[in-house]
Amino acid sequence: MKKMKTKWWITIIGGVIILPILWYLLSPLFIVVEMDETSPLEQDISSVMLSEALFQASAHEVSGKALIIESEGEKVLRFEDFETINGPDLRIYLAADLEANDFVDLGEIKATKGDVNYDIPEGTDLSKYKYVLVWCRAFSVLFSYSELPTE
């Protein structure tokens, strides 16, 4: 009887520890975050598209394109018709390479589907940081990328 109670407690404690971890790892796979932000090209007639490229799959399928837009002296990275699966701790990087050895972190992914804008910090050298990465920081995995043409 004592062995049975011990196994029961181990099962309960194991479940309390493992279930949140499983939720963290698996829930992003079925959670879709959709967003439809207005393009700076529609907001300001003096806005200019500087660069555009399609997303490429790496660890996960992706569709859509990345654009660099200059509007009112500010630069914006825009995702259009974007769609990917979610994942834990996804970040958007402008990077010098596909391994994320040298990058500018633009923050958490805002949406896994739709049209989204990310502000690019002033002074970012877009000839150096020509890759847009959807990066899983928790596991150091490249979900997808876009290589923007440089001038």
Residue frames as qw, qx, qy, qz and C-alpha x, y, z in Angstrom:
[[0.000, 0.886, 0.464, 0.000, 0.00, 0.00, 0.00],
 [0.317, -0.784, 0.094, 0.525, 2.87, 2.37, 0.84],
 [0.405, -0.105, 0.596, 0.686, 4.51, 1.75, -2.57],
 [0.198, 0.628, 0.668, 0.348, 1.24, 2.58, -4.30],
 [0.143, -0.934, -0.247, 0.215, 0.91, 5.91, -2.44],
 [0.404, -0.566, 0.338, 0.634, 4.51, 6.81, -3.29],
 [0.348, 0.193, 0.681, 0.614, 3.94, 6.09, -6.99],
 [0.067, 0.818, 0.559, 0.115, 0.77, 8.16, -6.89],
 [0.241, -0.885, -0.027, 0.397, 2.61, 11.17, -5.41],
 [0.419, -0.308, 0.525, 0.674, 5.45, 10.83, -7.90],
 [0.277, 0.478, 0.698, 0.455, 2.90, 10.80, -10.73],
 [0.056, -0.922, -0.377, 0.069, 1.15, 13.91, -9.36],
 [0.335, -0.761, 0.196, 0.520, 4.42, 15.81, -8.84],
 [0.434, -0.052, 0.643, 0.629, 5.71, 14.72, -12.26],
 [0.212, 0.680, 0.635, 0.299, 2.48, 15.92, -13.87],
 [0.154, -0.937, -0.185, 0.253, 2.68, 19.28, -12.12],
 [0.355, -0.600, 0.404, 0.592, 6.21, 19.76, -13.45],
 [0.373, 0.034, 0.745, 0.552, 5.84, 18.27, -16.94],
 [0.261, 0.718, 0.642, 0.058, 2.42, 19.66, -17.96],
 [0.026, 0.926, 0.037, -0.375, 3.48, 23.36, -17.89],
 [0.289, -0.481, 0.614, 0.555, 6.62, 22.50, -19.85],
 [0.355, 0.294, 0.819, 0.341, 4.59, 20.65, -22.47],
 [0.184, 0.867, 0.439, -0.148, 2.13, 23.55, -22.67],
 [0.133, -0.809, 0.249, 0.515, 5.03, 26.00, -23.20],
 [0.278, -0.300, 0.751, 0.519, 6.51, 23.86, -25.98],
 [0.225, 0.299, 0.873, 0.311, 3.36, 22.71, -27.77],
 [0.170, 0.743, 0.520, -0.387, 0.75, 25.45, -27.37],
 [0.062, 0.632, -0.256, -0.729, 2.42, 27.83, -29.85],
 [0.168, -0.032, 0.860, 0.481, 1.96, 25.22, -32.57],
 [0.032, 0.550, 0.800, 0.238, -1.80, 25.71, -32.60],
 [0.073, -0.793, -0.319, 0.515, -2.07, 29.35, -31.49],
 [0.428, 0.454, 0.372, 0.688, -2.40, 31.69, -34.47],
 [0.132, -0.679, -0.237, 0.683, -1.99, 35.41, -33.83],
 [0.417, 0.567, 0.499, 0.505, -3.41, 37.50, -36.67],
 [0.163, -0.674, -0.125, 0.709, -2.72, 41.20, -37.23],
 [0.466, 0.624, 0.442, 0.446, -3.45, 43.71, -39.98],
 [0.276, -0.664, -0.068, 0.691, -1.41, 46.88, -39.44],
 [0.457, 0.874, 0.135, -0.094, -1.61, 49.70, -41.96],
 [0.765, 0.183, 0.115, 0.606, 1.38, 50.10, -44.25],
 [0.254, -0.622, -0.005, 0.741, 3.44, 53.28, -43.89],
 [0.196, 0.065, 0.603, 0.771, 3.13, 53.46, -47.69],
 [0.116, -0.644, -0.679, -0.332, -0.60, 54.08, -47.21],
 [0.367, -0.762, -0.386, 0.369, -0.17, 56.53, -44.33],
 [0.184, -0.771, 0.165, 0.586, 2.36, 58.94, -45.83],
 [0.723, 0.681, 0.113, -0.038, 2.60, 59.83, -49.51],
 [0.192, 0.845, -0.499, 0.037, 6.31, 60.59, -49.15],
 [0.752, -0.346, 0.560, -0.037, 7.02, 57.01, -47.94],
 [0.514, 0.594, -0.564, -0.255, 9.38, 54.97, -50.10],
 [0.978, -0.140, 0.152, -0.018, 9.91, 51.22, -50.33],
 [0.053, -0.797, 0.583, 0.152, 13.67, 50.64, -50.15],
 [0.106, 0.321, -0.936, -0.096, 13.78, 46.86, -50.40],
 [0.823, -0.004, 0.144, -0.549, 11.56, 43.81, -50.79],
 [0.255, 0.323, -0.905, -0.104, 12.09, 40.02, -50.69],
 [0.816, -0.224, -0.362, -0.391, 10.09, 36.83, -50.20],
 [0.568, -0.533, 0.564, -0.273, 10.42, 34.76, -47.04],
 [0.597, 0.316, -0.730, -0.098, 12.21, 31.42, -47.32],
 [0.885, -0.412, -0.073, -0.204, 11.54, 28.36, -45.18],
 [0.148, 0.565, -0.768, 0.263, 14.24, 27.03, -42.88],
 [0.074, -0.037, 0.937, -0.340, 12.98, 24.88, -39.98],
 [0.315, 0.500, 0.718, -0.369, 9.32, 25.70, -40.71],
 [0.300, 0.531, 0.597, 0.520, 7.16, 26.65, -43.67],
 [0.066, -0.578, -0.197, 0.789, 6.50, 30.33, -44.27],
 [0.369, 0.586, 0.524, 0.496, 4.87, 32.59, -46.83],
 [0.079, -0.960, -0.216, 0.158, 4.83, 36.30, -47.43],
 [0.589, 0.519, -0.056, 0.617, 7.36, 39.03, -48.01],
 [0.470, -0.620, -0.202, 0.595, 9.51, 41.44, -46.05],
 [0.339, 0.785, 0.182, 0.485, 9.78, 45.11, -47.02],
 [0.419, -0.355, -0.224, 0.805, 11.95, 47.95, -45.80],
 [0.104, 0.824, 0.420, 0.366, 10.04, 51.23, -45.94],
 [0.320, -0.087, -0.232, 0.914, 11.30, 54.71, -45.19],
 [0.151, -0.763, -0.525, -0.346, 8.61, 57.02, -43.87],
 [0.260, -0.934, -0.021, -0.244, 9.12, 60.45, -42.34],
 [0.106, 0.752, -0.587, 0.281, 12.83, 59.76, -41.81],
 [0.618, -0.327, 0.658, -0.281, 12.15, 56.48, -39.97],
 [0.398, 0.258, -0.815, -0.333, 12.74, 52.99, -41.33],
 [0.746, -0.091, 0.404, -0.521, 10.20, 50.22, -40.88],
 [0.032, 0.136, -0.965, -0.222, 10.41, 46.49, -41.53],
 [0.674, 0.116, 0.144, -0.715, 7.04, 45.33, -42.80],
 [0.235, 0.016, 0.965, 0.115, 5.76, 41.77, -43.21],
 [0.563, 0.241, -0.094, -0.785, 3.01, 41.44, -45.84],
 [0.871, 0.101, -0.301, -0.374, 0.80, 38.40, -46.43],
 [0.098, 0.478, -0.822, 0.295, 2.96, 36.74, -43.79],
 [0.882, -0.263, -0.011, -0.390, 2.12, 33.33, -42.39],
 [0.370, 0.380, -0.815, 0.236, 4.13, 30.89, -40.28],
 [0.700, -0.458, -0.548, 0.011, 3.53, 28.54, -37.37],
 [0.346, -0.852, 0.211, -0.331, 3.99, 29.90, -33.90],
 [0.780, 0.087, -0.503, 0.362, 6.72, 28.76, -31.57],
 [0.580, -0.718, -0.242, 0.299, 8.20, 29.48, -28.17],
 [0.390, -0.711, 0.119, 0.573, 10.09, 32.76, -27.77],
 [0.605, 0.497, 0.395, 0.481, 10.01, 33.84, -31.43],
 [0.204, -0.723, 0.027, 0.660, 11.96, 37.04, -32.17],
 [0.602, 0.763, 0.170, 0.160, 12.42, 39.16, -35.26],
 [0.545, -0.548, 0.256, 0.580, 16.05, 39.93, -36.07],
 [0.536, 0.822, -0.191, -0.018, 17.83, 41.93, -38.73],
 [0.801, -0.428, 0.348, 0.233, 21.03, 39.94, -39.07],
 [0.125, 0.743, -0.555, -0.352, 24.36, 39.91, -40.85],
 [0.187, 0.246, -0.936, -0.171, 24.13, 36.11, -41.25],
 [0.706, -0.221, -0.458, -0.492, 21.67, 33.23, -40.99],
 [0.626, -0.128, -0.694, 0.331, 23.17, 31.93, -37.74],
 [0.364, -0.874, -0.193, -0.256, 22.22, 35.05, -35.74],
 [0.716, -0.138, -0.227, 0.646, 25.82, 35.70, -34.70],
 [0.163, -0.164, -0.041, 0.972, 25.44, 39.45, -35.36],
 [0.061, -0.581, -0.720, -0.374, 21.94, 40.89, -35.27],
 [0.179, -0.152, 0.201, -0.951, 19.62, 43.71, -34.27],
 [0.032, -0.360, -0.914, 0.182, 16.68, 42.45, -32.20],
 [0.214, -0.277, -0.276, -0.895, 13.41, 44.09, -33.33],
 [0.483, -0.173, 0.459, -0.726, 11.44, 42.36, -30.58],
 [0.478, 0.128, 0.847, -0.196, 8.92, 39.56, -30.17],
 [0.001, -0.229, -0.758, -0.611, 7.00, 38.38, -33.18],
 [0.336, 0.079, 0.233, -0.909, 3.76, 40.38, -33.20],
 [0.796, 0.254, 0.190, -0.516, 1.70, 38.01, -35.34],
 [0.484, -0.151, 0.821, 0.264, 2.03, 34.68, -37.12],
 [0.343, 0.493, 0.714, 0.360, -0.38, 35.75, -39.84],
 [0.109, 0.918, 0.364, -0.117, -1.08, 39.03, -41.60],
 [0.419, 0.686, -0.019, 0.594, 0.57, 42.39, -42.16],
 [0.633, -0.697, -0.182, 0.284, 2.87, 43.69, -39.43],
 [0.314, 0.835, -0.197, 0.408, 5.28, 46.62, -38.95],
 [0.774, -0.439, -0.151, 0.431, 8.49, 46.62, -36.89],
 [0.033, 0.988, -0.151, -0.010, 10.42, 49.82, -36.19],
 [0.830, 0.224, -0.164, 0.484, 14.09, 49.67, -37.18],
 [0.479, -0.731, -0.098, 0.475, 16.38, 51.48, -34.73],
 [0.277, 0.951, -0.125, -0.052, 17.97, 54.65, -36.05],
 [0.078, -0.769, 0.627, 0.095, 21.49, 54.11, -37.38],
 [0.818, -0.035, 0.574, 0.002, 20.98, 50.43, -38.29],
 [0.059, 0.527, -0.639, -0.558, 23.24, 49.60, -41.23],
 [0.830, 0.286, 0.300, -0.373, 20.90, 47.82, -43.65],
 [0.610, 0.602, -0.503, -0.115, 23.75, 46.98, -46.02],
 [0.046, 0.391, -0.871, 0.294, 25.25, 44.91, -43.17],
 [0.374, 0.119, 0.801, -0.452, 22.02, 43.56, -41.63],
 [0.383, 0.207, -0.501, -0.748, 20.45, 42.29, -44.84],
 [0.351, -0.169, -0.913, -0.124, 18.73, 39.16, -43.45],
 [0.563, -0.335, 0.151, -0.740, 15.34, 39.21, -41.74],
 [0.306, 0.073, -0.941, 0.123, 15.15, 36.25, -39.38],
 [0.742, -0.438, -0.057, -0.504, 12.22, 34.68, -37.58],
 [0.383, 0.378, -0.764, 0.356, 14.30, 33.20, -34.77],
 [0.785, -0.518, -0.303, -0.152, 13.34, 30.90, -31.90],
 [0.017, 0.740, -0.511, 0.437, 15.53, 32.27, -29.12],
 [0.775, -0.419, 0.357, -0.311, 14.63, 29.48, -26.68],
 [0.918, -0.012, 0.377, 0.122, 16.14, 26.79, -28.93],
 [0.147, -0.624, 0.481, 0.598, 18.40, 28.85, -31.24],
 [0.498, 0.291, 0.772, 0.266, 16.46, 27.74, -34.30],
 [0.120, 0.254, -0.311, -0.908, 15.96, 29.69, -37.52],
 [0.539, 0.436, 0.640, -0.332, 12.26, 29.34, -38.41],
 [0.570, 0.663, 0.401, 0.274, 12.47, 31.32, -41.64],
 [0.349, -0.508, 0.129, 0.777, 14.29, 34.20, -43.27],
 [0.500, 0.827, 0.246, 0.069, 14.28, 36.78, -46.02],
 [0.585, -0.213, 0.189, 0.760, 17.37, 38.15, -47.73],
 [0.216, 0.909, 0.231, -0.271, 16.85, 41.78, -48.61],
 [0.677, 0.484, 0.114, 0.543, 18.72, 43.15, -51.61],
 [0.396, -0.673, -0.069, 0.621, 21.25, 45.80, -50.69],
 [0.369, 0.918, 0.035, -0.142, 21.99, 48.93, -52.64]]
